[in-house]
Amino acid sequence: MRTRGHEVRERLTEAAAELIVELGWSGVSTRVLAERAGVTPGLVHYHFSSLQALLTEAAVGALRRMVDGLGALLEQAQTPEDVVEHLTATMSEHSGIDPMSLLVSETFLATTRDAELRSAVAAVLADFRAGLSARFAELGVEAPEATAAVLASTVDGLLLHRALLPEPAAMTAVLRRIVAVRS
């Protein structure tokens, strides 16, 4: 059974993630957040040291859940090309203006102004790259760490561009060539 305090924290982080998407990181206020979560503004500061800490927990938690889901997909891949297929299939679920894409974009932008957030997001990305690199090493990809870094950055960039321009039809084929094991 969950405690009331845990339920309130969960409502606050869910509301924070929604509001980051709707209003942008800097547009979220304690009052608006409390109203969305159905609590008094005082409870925001009771459960979190600051509004920034709450926004950070909400955004980093969402990123962590997304990366954890990708990790499970990577384990299913039998070849490096399968890894690319799984990642590009996951990308197709995002339009660039869907809630998760907007949350990621807003969070990445906010990292430029907040060292603590930057560190927390960097840890999530490092974990994703490490998992991707380990899978590439298992599958015999040359320079698995560098390949993971390039592929992860490419996926991030493609997702940012997706809202503005469609991907080229040959995108997946190009990414498959990058990870292909040479004999």
C-alpha positions as CSV (number, residue, x, y, z in Angstrom):
1,M,0.0,0.0,0.0
2,R,1.4,3.4,-1.0
3,T,1.5,6.2,1.5
4,R,-0.3,9.4,0.9
5,G,3.0,11.3,0.8
6,H,4.2,9.0,-2.0
7,E,1.0,9.5,-3.9
8,V,1.3,13.3,-3.6
9,R,4.9,13.2,-4.9
10,E,3.8,11.0,-7.8
11,R,1.0,13.4,-8.7
12,L,3.4,16.3,-8.5
13,T,6.0,14.7,-10.8
14,E,3.3,13.7,-13.3
15,A,1.9,17.2,-13.3
16,A,5.4,18.7,-13.7
17,A,6.2,16.5,-16.7
18,E,2.9,17.5,-18.3
19,L,3.5,21.2,-17.6
20,I,7.0,21.2,-18.9
21,V,5.6,19.9,-22.2
22,E,2.7,22.4,-22.3
23,L,4.4,25.6,-20.9
24,G,8.1,25.0,-21.3
25,W,10.5,24.5,-18.5
26,S,10.5,28.2,-17.4
27,G,6.8,28.6,-17.7
28,V,6.0,26.2,-14.9
29,S,5.2,27.9,-11.6
30,T,4.5,26.5,-8.2
31,R,0.9,27.7,-8.2
32,V,0.1,26.3,-11.6
33,L,1.8,23.0,-10.7
34,A,0.0,22.7,-7.4
35,E,-3.3,23.4,-9.2
36,R,-2.7,20.7,-11.8
37,A,-1.7,18.2,-9.2
38,G,-4.7,19.0,-7.0
39,V,-2.7,20.1,-4.0
40,T,-1.9,23.3,-2.2
41,P,1.3,25.2,-3.1
42,G,2.7,24.5,0.3
43,L,2.8,20.8,-0.4
44,V,5.1,21.4,-3.4
45,H,7.7,22.8,-1.1
46,Y,7.0,20.2,1.6
47,H,7.9,17.4,-0.8
48,F,10.6,19.1,-2.8
49,S,13.4,21.5,-1.8
50,S,12.5,23.7,-4.8
51,L,10.4,23.9,-7.9
52,Q,13.6,23.2,-9.9
53,A,14.2,20.0,-7.9
54,L,10.7,18.9,-8.7
55,L,11.0,19.6,-12.4
56,T,14.4,17.9,-12.5
57,E,13.0,14.8,-10.8
58,A,10.0,14.7,-13.2
59,A,12.1,15.1,-16.4
60,V,15.0,12.9,-15.4
61,G,12.5,10.2,-14.2
62,A,10.8,10.2,-17.6
63,L,14.1,10.0,-19.4
64,R,15.2,7.2,-17.2
65,R,12.0,5.2,-17.9
66,M,12.5,5.8,-21.7
67,V,16.1,4.6,-21.6
68,D,15.3,1.6,-19.5
69,G,12.7,0.6,-22.1
70,L,15.3,0.9,-24.8
71,G,17.7,-1.3,-22.8
72,A,15.1,-4.1,-22.9
73,L,14.9,-3.7,-26.7
74,L,18.7,-3.8,-27.1
75,E,18.8,-7.2,-25.4
76,Q,16.4,-8.6,-28.0
77,A,18.7,-7.6,-30.8
78,Q,20.6,-10.5,-32.4
79,T,22.8,-8.4,-34.7
80,P,24.0,-4.8,-34.7
81,E,21.6,-4.1,-37.5
82,D,18.8,-5.3,-35.3
83,V,19.8,-2.7,-32.7
84,V,19.4,0.0,-35.4
85,E,16.1,-1.5,-36.5
86,H,14.8,-1.4,-32.9
87,L,16.0,2.1,-32.3
88,T,14.5,3.5,-35.5
89,A,11.3,1.7,-34.9
90,T,11.1,3.3,-31.5
91,M,11.8,6.7,-33.1
92,S,8.9,6.2,-35.4
93,E,6.6,6.4,-32.4
94,H,7.7,10.0,-31.9
95,S,6.7,12.9,-34.1
96,G,9.0,15.5,-32.7
97,I,6.0,17.3,-31.2
98,D,4.6,14.5,-29.2
99,P,4.7,14.9,-25.4
100,M,7.9,12.8,-24.9
101,S,9.7,14.6,-27.7
102,L,8.8,17.9,-26.3
103,L,9.8,16.9,-22.7
104,V,13.2,15.7,-24.0
105,S,13.7,19.0,-26.0
106,E,12.7,21.2,-23.1
107,T,14.9,19.2,-20.7
108,F,18.0,19.3,-22.9
109,L,17.5,23.1,-23.4
110,A,17.2,23.5,-19.6
111,T,20.5,21.7,-19.1
112,T,22.3,24.6,-20.6
113,R,21.3,26.7,-17.6
114,D,21.3,24.2,-14.7
115,A,24.4,22.3,-13.8
116,E,22.6,19.9,-11.5
117,L,20.1,19.0,-14.2
118,R,22.9,18.7,-16.8
119,S,24.7,16.2,-14.5
120,A,21.5,14.2,-14.0
121,V,20.7,14.0,-17.7
122,A,24.3,13.2,-18.5
123,A,24.1,10.3,-16.2
124,V,21.0,8.9,-18.0
125,L,22.7,9.4,-21.4
126,A,25.9,7.8,-20.1
127,D,23.9,4.7,-18.9
128,F,22.2,4.5,-22.3
129,R,25.6,4.7,-24.1
130,A,27.1,2.2,-21.8
131,G,24.3,-0.3,-22.4
132,L,24.5,0.3,-26.2
133,S,28.3,0.0,-26.1
134,A,28.1,-3.3,-24.2
135,R,25.6,-4.7,-26.6
136,F,27.7,-3.6,-29.6
137,A,30.8,-5.3,-28.0
138,E,28.8,-8.5,-27.5
139,L,27.8,-8.3,-31.1
140,G,31.3,-7.7,-32.4
141,V,31.0,-4.1,-33.5
142,E,34.3,-2.3,-34.1
143,A,34.9,0.5,-31.6
144,P,31.7,-0.1,-29.6
145,E,32.0,2.9,-27.3
146,A,32.5,5.4,-30.1
147,T,29.9,3.7,-32.3
148,A,27.4,3.9,-29.4
149,A,28.2,7.6,-28.8
150,V,27.7,8.4,-32.5
151,L,24.5,6.4,-32.8
152,A,23.0,7.8,-29.6
153,S,23.8,11.3,-30.7
154,T,22.4,10.7,-34.2
155,V,19.1,9.4,-32.7
156,D,18.9,12.4,-30.5
157,G,19.5,14.7,-33.5
158,L,17.0,12.9,-35.7
159,L,14.4,13.2,-33.0
160,L,15.0,17.0,-32.7
161,H,14.8,17.4,-36.5
162,R,11.7,15.2,-36.8
163,A,9.4,18.1,-35.9
164,L,10.8,20.2,-38.7
165,L,11.8,17.8,-41.5
166,P,11.1,14.2,-42.4
167,E,13.9,11.7,-42.3
168,P,15.4,10.6,-45.6
169,A,14.0,7.2,-46.7
170,A,17.4,5.7,-46.5
171,M,18.1,6.7,-42.9
172,T,17.9,3.3,-41.4
173,A,20.1,1.8,-44.1
174,V,22.8,4.4,-43.5
175,L,22.7,3.7,-39.7
176,R,22.8,0.0,-40.4
177,R,26.0,0.5,-42.4
178,I,27.6,2.4,-39.5
179,V,27.2,-0.5,-37.1
180,A,27.8,-3.4,-39.6
181,V,30.4,-5.9,-38.5
182,R,33.2,-6.1,-41.1
183,S,34.7,-9.4,-41.7
